[in-house]
Amino acid sequence: MAKLLRRPRVRSLVAAGAVAGGLVLGLASPAQADYTSPLYPTLKACNAARPSYVSSWTSPQACHAMYNWNGTKVVGYAFLVKTRY
C-alpha cells in the first residue's frame, strides 16, 4: 500500500476523496426525527408506550386522539416524536 501511495495520481485521488467526504459530513444537515408514532388502541396504551421513545436525540409529545377521514370517530391514539436541538 505504501508503494501505491507514492504515485501522484493515486495520492491525488485519495486526497480528493478525503476532501469530498469531509465536505459531505461537514455540510450535511442534522437528521430530523419528527414523526408520528404508531396508532395505539387506547389512551392508556399510548401513554405506556411513550417512555420507549425517549432518547438523547428525541422526546415524545403528549398523546392525542386520531380521527377517521371525516373526523367523526376516534380510530386510535398517537403522539409526535420530536428532535431535541
CORKA-V31224 format. One record per residue. N is the residue number from 1. PSI is psi in whole degrees, -180 to 180 (999 if undefined). BURIAL is 1 if it has 9 or more other ideal C-beta (glycine too) atoms within 8 Angstrom, else 0. D_FIRST is the distance of its C-alpha to the first C-alpha in Angstrom with 2 decimals. Layout:
n = <N	N>
psi = <PSI	PSI>
burial = <BURIAL	BURIAL>
d_first = <D_FIRST	D_FIRST>
//
This chain:
n = <1	2	3	4	5	6	7	8	9	10	11	12	13	14	15	16	17	18	19	20	21	22	23	24	25	26	27	28	29	30	31	32	33	34	35	36	37	38	39	40	41	42	43	44	45	46	47	48	49	50	51	52	53	54	55	56	57	58	59	60	61	62	63	64	65	66	67	68	69	70	71	72	73	74	75	76	77	78	79	80	81	82	83	84	85>
psi = <-37	-39	-36	-37	-8	-16	132	-39	-44	-43	-41	-34	-40	-43	-42	-38	-39	-42	-44	-43	-40	-39	-42	-46	-36	-33	-2	142	153	151	139	127	15	110	163	138	170	163	138	144	-29	162	-35	-43	-37	-48	-33	-29	-20	-43	-25	-10	4	129	-177	-17	-24	155	132	145	-173	154	141	152	139	131	163	-177	-31	8	25	-18	135	124	-9	-172	144	168	160	136	118	150	136	137	999>
burial = <0	0	0	0	1	0	0	0	0	1	1	0	0	1	0	0	0	0	0	0	0	0	0	0	0	0	0	0	0	0	0	0	1	0	0	0	1	0	1	1	0	0	1	0	1	1	0	0	1	1	0	0	1	0	0	0	0	1	0	1	0	0	1	0	0	1	1	0	0	0	0	0	0	0	0	1	1	1	1	1	1	1	1	0	0>
d_first = <0.00	3.80	5.44	5.04	6.44	8.99	10.68	13.61	14.06	10.74	11.18	14.76	14.23	12.21	15.01	17.67	16.66	16.82	20.16	21.52	20.81	22.51	25.41	25.93	26.07	28.07	30.63	31.19	34.67	35.28	36.03	39.74	41.23	44.84	46.06	49.16	49.25	50.53	54.30	56.16	59.68	61.32	61.01	60.74	57.73	56.09	56.63	55.36	52.05	51.36	49.89	47.04	45.82	45.64	42.19	40.67	40.06	43.17	46.88	49.47	52.64	56.13	57.10	59.11	61.13	59.67	62.32	62.67	62.50	65.98	65.89	68.70	67.06	64.47	61.75	59.73	58.18	54.78	53.11	50.58	47.27	46.35	43.16	43.54	42.65>
//
